[in-house]
Every structure is written in C-alpha cells, then in structure tokens.
C-alpha cells in the first residue's frame, strides 16, 4: 500500500561468498534514504521506505560467485488509498422526486 514500508527478504548462502545485486526493472539499486539494503549473516533485505506508485516494478536479487549464479524476482504493485476526485455538488429537488448522485473515485 502507498506510504507503507516494503521488505524483500532472502536467505543466500554460498562458498565462496556470493556477490549480491538488487535491481528494479533491470536497473541496479543503490542504498539511499528511500531504499535500504541490509545484510545480516546470510539474510539479505531490501527495504523501501514510504512506498510510492513510482516504486512499482520488477525487483530482482542476484547472487553470483565463480561457481554459479542464482536469482529471484518479484513484481511489486502499489495500491493507493481511494480518494473522491469529484465530490457531490449542492442539489435542490422537490420532495418525492428522484435524484441521481454521481462522483468519481480514484485509487483503491
């Protein structure tokens, strides 16, 4: 959901220790204030802070050493809170008459 923290967590082992690479839509991800890459033993975590619609995409973690290469992928879709984009206007109608109210809602 939008503005939430997203975590991708994987456990990667290998000998010799593999080089780990995270990508979004095939573009390498660097650790910054928005995207945090953590290593704790064999556990690798990509944290996305305050997720936005622009964070949607295909995420991949790759591990490579001289003996081989493995990877895992996930598609991230961000859901937005519903918002009334076009609120109701004032309506005056005689008692007993039909009224149709229409509004535009986005997100969700």
LUMDOFI-361540 format. One record per residue (C-alpha): residue number from 0; x, y, z; residue in three letters. Coordinates in nm, 3 decimals, always signed. Layout:
<atoms>
atom num = NUM	x = X	y = Y	z = Z	residu = Ala $
...
</atoms>
This chain:
<atoms>
atom num = 0	x = +0.000	y = +0.000	z = +0.000	residu = Unk $
atom num = 1	x = +0.117	y = +0.354	z = -0.069	residu = Unk $
atom num = 2	x = +0.332	y = +0.516	z = +0.204	residu = Unk $
atom num = 3	x = +0.399	y = +0.178	z = +0.368	residu = Unk $
atom num = 4	x = +0.737	y = +0.014	z = +0.419	residu = Unk $
atom num = 5	x = +0.805	y = -0.274	z = +0.179	residu = Unk $
atom num = 6	x = +1.057	y = -0.551	z = +0.260	residu = Unk $
atom num = 7	x = +1.204	y = -0.811	z = +0.028	residu = Unk $
atom num = 8	x = +1.391	y = -1.073	z = +0.235	residu = Unk $
atom num = 9	x = +1.602	y = -1.362	z = +0.103	residu = Unk $
atom num = 10	x = +1.847	y = -1.608	z = +0.256	residu = Unk $
atom num = 11	x = +2.155	y = -1.658	z = +0.037	residu = Unk $
atom num = 12	x = +2.447	y = -1.889	z = +0.104	residu = Unk $
atom num = 13	x = +2.749	y = -1.991	z = -0.100	residu = Unk $
atom num = 14	x = +3.119	y = -2.063	z = -0.084	residu = Unk $
atom num = 15	x = +3.296	y = -1.854	z = -0.177	residu = Unk $
atom num = 16	x = +3.056	y = -1.585	z = -0.055	residu = Unk $
atom num = 17	x = +2.845	y = -1.462	z = -0.347	residu = Unk $
atom num = 18	x = +2.823	y = -1.103	z = -0.470	residu = Unk $
atom num = 19	x = +2.465	y = -0.980	z = -0.413	residu = Unk $
atom num = 20	x = +2.293	y = -0.738	z = -0.652	residu = Unk $
atom num = 21	x = +1.943	y = -0.586	z = -0.622	residu = Unk $
atom num = 22	x = +1.769	y = -0.436	z = -0.929	residu = Unk $
atom num = 23	x = +1.437	y = -0.273	z = -1.013	residu = Unk $
atom num = 24	x = +1.334	y = -0.313	z = -1.378	residu = Unk $
atom num = 25	x = +1.694	y = -0.425	z = -1.451	residu = Unk $
atom num = 26	x = +1.846	y = -0.105	z = -1.303	residu = Unk $
atom num = 27	x = +2.081	y = -0.159	z = -1.006	residu = Unk $
atom num = 28	x = +1.950	y = -0.030	z = -0.672	residu = Unk $
atom num = 29	x = +2.187	y = +0.166	z = -0.451	residu = Unk $
atom num = 30	x = +2.130	y = +0.207	z = -0.078	residu = Unk $
atom num = 31	x = +1.992	y = +0.555	z = -0.001	residu = Unk $
atom num = 32	x = +1.732	y = +0.717	z = +0.227	residu = Unk $
atom num = 33	x = +1.444	y = +0.560	z = +0.028	residu = Unk $
atom num = 34	x = +1.600	y = +0.217	z = -0.046	residu = Unk $
atom num = 35	x = +1.797	y = +0.042	z = +0.228	residu = Unk $
atom num = 36	x = +1.995	y = -0.275	z = +0.161	residu = Unk $
atom num = 37	x = +2.077	y = -0.474	z = +0.475	residu = Unk $
atom num = 38	x = +2.293	y = -0.782	z = +0.525	residu = Unk $
atom num = 39	x = +2.262	y = -0.989	z = +0.842	residu = Unk $
atom num = 40	x = +2.460	y = -1.312	z = +0.809	residu = Unk $
atom num = 41	x = +2.309	y = -1.494	z = +0.512	residu = Unk $
atom num = 42	x = +1.990	y = -1.283	z = +0.517	residu = Unk $
atom num = 43	x = +1.966	y = -1.005	z = +0.258	residu = Unk $
atom num = 44	x = +1.689	y = -0.745	z = +0.290	residu = Unk $
atom num = 45	x = +1.580	y = -0.466	z = +0.057	residu = Unk $
atom num = 46	x = +1.366	y = -0.209	z = +0.241	residu = Unk $
atom num = 47	x = +1.163	y = +0.051	z = +0.051	residu = Unk $
atom num = 48	x = +1.058	y = +0.337	z = +0.280	residu = Unk $
atom num = 49	x = +0.730	y = +0.524	z = +0.221	residu = Unk $
atom num = 50	x = +0.643	y = +0.330	z = -0.095	residu = Unk $
atom num = 51	x = +0.508	y = +0.532	z = -0.387	residu = Unk $
atom num = 52	x = +0.347	y = +0.431	z = -0.717	residu = Unk $
atom num = 53	x = +0.686	y = +0.502	z = -0.880	residu = Unk $
atom num = 54	x = +0.826	y = +0.208	z = -0.676	residu = Unk $
atom num = 55	x = +0.613	y = -0.036	z = -0.875	residu = Unk $
atom num = 56	x = +0.810	y = -0.273	z = -1.093	residu = Unk $
atom num = 57	x = +1.003	y = -0.598	z = -1.122	residu = Unk $
atom num = 58	x = +1.251	y = -0.647	z = -0.839	residu = Unk $
atom num = 59	x = +1.534	y = -0.897	z = -0.865	residu = Unk $
atom num = 60	x = +1.804	y = -1.014	z = -0.627	residu = Unk $
atom num = 61	x = +2.101	y = -1.194	z = -0.783	residu = Unk $
atom num = 62	x = +2.380	y = -1.388	z = -0.617	residu = Unk $
atom num = 63	x = +2.695	y = -1.480	z = -0.808	residu = Unk $
atom num = 64	x = +3.026	y = -1.644	z = -0.729	residu = Unk $
atom num = 65	x = +3.278	y = -1.829	z = -0.951	residu = Unk $
atom num = 66	x = +3.068	y = -2.147	z = -0.923	residu = Unk $
atom num = 67	x = +2.735	y = -2.009	z = -1.041	residu = Unk $
atom num = 68	x = +2.454	y = -1.757	z = -1.046	residu = Unk $
atom num = 69	x = +2.105	y = -1.764	z = -0.892	residu = Unk $
atom num = 70	x = +1.829	y = -1.505	z = -0.877	residu = Unk $
atom num = 71	x = +1.480	y = -1.446	z = -0.750	residu = Unk $
atom num = 72	x = +1.225	y = -1.196	z = -0.884	residu = Unk $
atom num = 73	x = +0.903	y = -1.038	z = -0.762	residu = Unk $
atom num = 74	x = +0.658	y = -0.792	z = -0.918	residu = Unk $
atom num = 75	x = +0.563	y = -0.507	z = -0.682	residu = Unk $
atom num = 76	x = +0.225	y = -0.337	z = -0.726	residu = Unk $
atom num = 77	x = +0.141	y = -0.041	z = -0.501	residu = Unk $
atom num = 78	x = -0.223	y = +0.007	z = -0.401	residu = Unk $
atom num = 79	x = -0.348	y = +0.360	z = -0.341	residu = Unk $
atom num = 80	x = -0.599	y = +0.481	z = -0.084	residu = Unk $
atom num = 81	x = -0.932	y = +0.560	z = -0.251	residu = Unk $
atom num = 82	x = -0.995	y = +0.931	z = -0.297	residu = Unk $
atom num = 83	x = -1.311	y = +1.111	z = -0.408	residu = Unk $
atom num = 84	x = -1.182	y = +1.305	z = -0.709	residu = Unk $
atom num = 85	x = -1.509	y = +1.480	z = -0.791	residu = Unk $
atom num = 86	x = -1.728	y = +1.545	z = -0.485	residu = Unk $
atom num = 87	x = -2.105	y = +1.593	z = -0.495	residu = Unk $
atom num = 88	x = -2.238	y = +1.941	z = -0.563	residu = Unk $
atom num = 89	x = -2.539	y = +2.101	z = -0.395	residu = Unk $
atom num = 90	x = -2.875	y = +1.975	z = -0.524	residu = Unk $
atom num = 91	x = -3.224	y = +2.105	z = -0.455	residu = Unk $
atom num = 92	x = -3.515	y = +1.884	z = -0.560	residu = Unk $
atom num = 93	x = -3.882	y = +1.869	z = -0.467	residu = Unk $
atom num = 94	x = -3.982	y = +1.607	z = -0.211	residu = Unk $
atom num = 95	x = -4.062	y = +1.274	z = -0.375	residu = Unk $
atom num = 96	x = -3.859	y = +1.334	z = -0.691	residu = Unk $
atom num = 97	x = -3.574	y = +1.107	z = -0.799	residu = Unk $
atom num = 98	x = -3.215	y = +1.224	z = -0.753	residu = Unk $
atom num = 99	x = -2.905	y = +1.070	z = -0.908	residu = Unk $
atom num = 100	x = -2.573	y = +1.145	z = -0.738	residu = Unk $
atom num = 101	x = -2.251	y = +1.070	z = -0.926	residu = Unk $
atom num = 102	x = -1.896	y = +1.102	z = -0.801	residu = Unk $
atom num = 103	x = -1.555	y = +1.000	z = -0.934	residu = Unk $
atom num = 104	x = -1.332	y = +0.788	z = -0.707	residu = Unk $
atom num = 105	x = -0.966	y = +0.709	z = -0.784	residu = Unk $
atom num = 106	x = -0.723	y = +0.468	z = -0.618	residu = Unk $
atom num = 107	x = -0.808	y = +0.159	z = -0.425	residu = Unk $
</atoms>
